[in-house]
Amino acid sequence: MRLLILGGTEFVGRALAEAALARNWDVTVFHRGRHAAPEGVTVLHGDRLAEGGLAALEGGAWDAVVDTWSAAPVAVRDAARLLADRAGGYAYISSGSVYAFPPTGRISESAPVVAGADPAATDADDYARAKRGGELAAIEAFGEDRALLVRAGLILGPYENIGRLPWWLNRIARGGPVLAPGPRDLPLQYIDARDLAEWTLDAVRDRRSGAYSLVSESGHASMGELLESCARVTGSSAELRWTAPEDVLAAGIEPWTELPVWLPPGELHDAMHGADVSKALAAGLRCRPVGETVADTWQWLRGIGGVAPQRPDRPALGLPTEKEAAVLGREA
């Protein structure tokens, strides 16, 4: 299988490249050259937003393309158009954010989506509309029968460059009382980047097309299981102090950003952590236990000195020490 990955060096892209190499596929990665590519791939360099930046892709043919782009839709449009006659299919790693909010019911692939940005758009100010614009660009070039839209939910795992699970691991590793946002049994829905990669590779191999919500079943893990796994793998003596959602919010703490992963019970939580993923499960999605994701992420994080890479286009996440201390009634 000849696979072209547009990206292939960070987080999801790297998981895709490593999984494809493990299958003995012929893997080419196209990227800007800012990060080292996995050993064993063919490397092509270019900047998708620069004039002439796709020159390295003007030759060659592949059985499938996987595009991990997460910004202006024009980059998807231009790459997909260039490759349409030289690739069997095009898988675009999209997002569950494309579903319209508030939802009219439980989110599934048939749920309404946001109005997509013009595929020619050169900005990505609205993440959801930009992702939908990328979907439209892929369909425009490859047609609905050759375009696969992988609508990923919350992604965790080794190589994470957003800062969610790495923040929790480092915070809990420091020990002491830790603000644990409740309820403890709050159901979570996420996907390990490696499980996303394996499913996507199976899907392009099998020439699947159309949209798939790709995330674990709701309740695959709970907030308690996630944080307790962090305490276990770090060997920390941290004391998880479970705090009612209303008390967290009353303290002016921002869900999702200051307390990564966590959303209080309610409409937004249900939309983010309650999608119907029966279509993906029927198509072979399998998700590893949360403890494995946490342990492998900690092993990777320790191996790079404890400081996770940070995407420059995403804000740093985490709860300031003084805010946590104020809620827990201790000195910062």
C-alpha positions in Angstrom: 0.0 0.0 0.0 1.5 3.4 -1.1 0.4 6.0 1.4 1.0 9.8 1.3 0.5 11.6 4.6 0.2 15.4 4.5 1.8 16.0 7.8 3.1 12.9 9.4 5.5 14.3 12.0 3.4 15.5 14.9 0.7 13.8 17.1 -2.0 12.3 14.8 0.2 12.5 11.7 3.1 10.8 13.5 0.7 8.1 14.8 -0.5 7.5 11.3 3.1 7.3 9.9 4.3 4.9 12.6 1.2 2.6 12.2 1.6 2.5 8.5 5.3 1.7 8.7 4.4 -1.1 11.2 2.2 -2.6 8.4 5.2 -2.4 6.0 3.4 0.1 3.8 5.3 2.4 1.5 4.9 5.7 3.3 5.6 9.2 2.1 5.2 12.2 4.3 4.9 15.8 3.1 5.7 18.5 5.6 7.5 21.8 6.2 10.6 20.3 7.7 10.2 21.7 11.2 10.1 18.3 12.9 11.9 15.1 12.3 9.9 12.5 10.3 9.8 8.9 11.5 12.7 6.8 10.3 11.7 4.7 7.2 9.5 7.2 5.4 10.1 9.0 2.2 10.2 12.7 3.0 9.0 15.6 0.8 9.1 19.2 1.9 6.9 22.1 1.2 4.8 24.9 2.7 1.1 24.5 1.7 0.3 28.1 2.1 3.3 29.4 0.2 3.3 30.1 -3.6 4.7 27.0 -5.3 4.7 25.2 -1.9 3.2 22.0 -3.4 5.9 21.5 -6.0 7.3 18.4 -4.3 3.9 16.7 -4.9 3.7 17.3 -8.6 5.0 13.9 -9.4 4.2 10.4 -7.9 1.1 8.3 -7.3 -0.4 6.8 -4.2 -3.1 4.4 -3.3 -4.4 6.8 -0.6 -3.7 10.2 0.9 -4.3 11.1 4.6 -4.5 14.8 5.2 -4.1 16.1 8.8 -4.3 19.8 8.0 -6.1 21.9 10.7 -6.2 25.4 9.4 -7.2 27.4 6.3 -9.3 25.2 3.9 -7.4 26.5 0.9 -4.6 24.2 1.8 -6.9 21.2 1.6 -8.4 22.4 -1.7 -5.1 22.9 -3.4 -3.5 19.6 -2.3 -6.7 17.6 -3.1 -7.0 19.1 -6.6 -3.4 18.4 -7.3 -3.6 14.8 -6.2 -7.1 13.8 -7.5 -5.8 12.0 -10.6 -2.9 10.3 -8.8 -4.4 8.9 -5.6 -7.0 6.3 -5.0 -8.7 8.1 -2.1 -8.4 11.1 0.2 -8.9 10.8 3.9 -9.3 14.1 5.7 -8.8 14.2 9.5 -11.7 16.5 10.4 -13.4 17.1 13.7 -16.6 16.5 15.6 -16.7 20.3 15.9 -18.3 20.4 12.4 -21.6 19.3 14.0 -23.9 22.3 14.6 -24.4 23.4 18.2 -26.6 23.2 20.0 -27.5 19.8 18.7 -31.0 18.8 17.9 -30.5 15.3 19.3 -27.7 12.9 20.0 -24.9 13.7 17.5 -24.3 11.2 14.8 -23.1 11.4 11.2 -26.6 12.4 10.1 -26.7 15.4 12.4 -26.7 19.0 11.0 -23.3 20.5 10.4 -22.1 24.1 10.4 -21.9 26.1 7.2 -18.5 25.4 5.9 -16.0 28.1 5.1 -15.3 28.6 1.4 -12.7 25.9 0.3 -10.7 28.9 -1.1 -10.6 30.6 2.3 -7.2 31.6 3.5 -8.0 32.0 7.2 -9.2 29.7 9.9 -10.7 32.1 12.5 -13.7 29.8 13.0 -12.3 26.3 13.7 -15.5 24.5 13.0 -16.3 26.3 9.7 -12.7 25.8 8.6 -12.8 22.1 9.2 -16.1 21.8 7.4 -14.5 23.8 4.5 -11.7 21.3 4.4 -14.3 18.5 4.2 -16.0 20.3 1.3 -12.6 20.8 -0.5 -11.9 17.0 -0.2 -15.3 16.1 -1.6 -15.0 18.7 -4.4 -11.7 17.1 -5.6 -12.2 13.4 -5.0 -16.0 13.1 -5.1 -18.2 11.5 -2.3 -17.1 8.0 -3.3 -13.4 8.6 -2.7 -13.4 11.1 0.1 -13.3 9.9 3.7 -14.1 12.4 6.4 -12.7 11.3 9.8 -14.5 13.4 12.4 -12.4 12.9 15.4 -13.4 13.9 18.9 -11.1 14.7 21.7 -7.7 13.1 20.9 -5.2 12.0 23.6 -2.1 9.9 23.6 1.7 10.0 23.1 3.1 13.0 21.1 0.2 15.2 22.1 1.0 18.8 21.3 -2.2 20.5 22.6 -1.4 20.1 26.3 -4.4 18.3 27.8 -3.2 15.0 29.2 0.4 16.2 29.6 -0.8 18.9 31.9 -2.8 16.6 34.1 0.1 14.1 34.2 2.6 16.8 35.3 0.2 18.4 37.7 -0.6 15.1 39.5 3.1 14.1 39.4 3.9 17.2 41.5 1.7 15.8 44.3 -0.2 17.5 47.0 -3.9 18.4 47.0 -5.2 18.4 43.4 -8.4 20.0 42.3 -10.4 17.2 40.7 -13.5 18.5 38.9 -16.5 16.4 39.5 -18.5 14.4 39.4 -16.0 11.6 39.6 -18.1 9.3 37.5 -18.5 12.0 34.7 -18.4 10.0 31.4 -15.7 10.9 28.9 -15.5 10.3 25.2 -12.1 10.6 23.5 -9.8 8.6 21.2 -6.2 7.6 21.5 -4.3 9.0 18.4 -3.0 5.5 17.8 -6.5 4.0 17.7 -7.5 6.8 15.3 -4.6 6.0 13.1 -5.3 2.2 13.0 -8.9 2.8 12.1 -8.1 5.3 9.4 -5.5 3.0 7.8 -8.0 0.2 7.8 -10.6 2.5 6.2 -8.3 3.7 3.4 -7.2 0.1 2.8 -10.9 -0.9 2.5 -11.7 2.2 0.4 -14.3 3.5 2.8 -15.8 6.9 2.1 -18.2 9.4 3.7 -18.3 10.8 7.2 -17.4 8.8 10.4 -17.5 10.1 14.0 -14.3 8.7 15.4 -14.2 8.6 19.1 -14.7 6.1 21.8 -18.1 5.2 23.1 -19.4 7.6 25.7 -18.3 6.4 29.1 -15.3 4.5 27.8 -13.6 6.2 30.7 -14.7 8.6 33.5 -13.1 11.6 34.9 -12.2 9.6 37.9 -10.6 6.8 35.9 -8.6 9.3 33.9 -7.1 11.2 36.9 -6.6 8.1 39.0 -4.7 6.5 36.1 -2.5 9.6 36.1 -1.8 9.2 39.8 -1.1 5.5 39.4 1.4 5.8 36.5 3.3 8.7 37.9 3.6 7.1 41.3 2.4 10.3 42.8 1.0 10.7 46.3 -1.3 13.4 45.1 -4.6 13.8 46.9 -7.5 14.1 44.4 -10.0 16.5 45.9 -13.2 16.0 44.0 -15.1 19.3 43.8 -18.7 19.8 42.7 -19.0 21.4 39.2 -20.9 24.4 40.6 -18.1 25.1 43.0 -15.5 24.9 40.2 -17.5 27.3 38.0 -18.2 29.7 40.9 -14.4 30.1 41.3 -14.2 31.5 37.8 -12.4 28.5 36.5 -12.7 27.9 32.8 -13.7 24.3 31.8 -11.8 22.7 29.0 -9.0 25.2 29.0 -8.0 25.7 32.6 -9.1 22.1 33.5 -8.3 20.2 30.3 -10.7 17.5 29.1 -13.4 18.5 31.7 -16.7 20.0 30.9 -19.5 20.3 33.6 -22.6 18.2 33.1 -25.0 19.8 30.7 -25.6 20.4 27.0 -22.0 21.1 26.0 -20.7 18.1 27.9 -23.3 15.9 26.3 -22.4 17.2 22.8 -18.7 16.7 23.4 -18.8 13.4 25.3 -22.0 11.8 24.1 -21.8 11.2 20.4 -23.3 8.1 18.7 -20.3 6.2 17.3 -22.1 3.0 16.2 -21.1 3.6 12.6 -17.4 3.6 13.4 -17.7 0.7 15.8 -19.4 -1.3 13.0 -16.6 -0.4 10.7 -14.0 -1.8 13.1 -13.1 0.9 15.6 -11.4 -0.5 18.7 -10.3 1.7 21.6 -7.6 0.7 24.1 -8.2 1.2 27.9 -7.6 4.6 29.4 -4.9 3.3 31.6 -2.8 2.3 28.6 -3.2 5.7 27.0 -2.2 7.4 30.2 0.8 5.1 30.9 2.2 5.4 27.3 1.8 9.2 27.3 3.6 9.4 30.6 6.4 7.2 29.3 6.8 9.4 26.2 6.6 12.6 28.3 9.4 11.4 30.7 11.4 10.4 27.7 11.5 14.0 26.4 12.2 15.6 29.7 8.7 16.2 30.9 7.8 19.2 28.7 5.4 18.4 26.0 5.6 20.2 22.6 3.1 23.0 22.2 1.4 23.9 18.9 2.0 27.6 18.3 -1.5 28.1 17.0 -3.1 26.8 20.2 -3.2 28.4 23.7 -1.3 26.9 26.6 -3.7 25.0 28.9 -3.9 24.5 32.6 -5.0 25.9 35.9 -2.9 28.6 37.5 -1.6 27.5 40.9 -3.2 30.4 42.8 -6.6 29.6 41.4 -6.4 26.0 42.4 -5.1 27.0 45.9 -8.0 29.4 46.4 -10.6 26.7 45.7 -8.8 24.2 47.9 -8.3 26.6 50.7 -4.5 26.4 50.9 -1.6 28.7 50.2 -0.3 28.7 46.6 
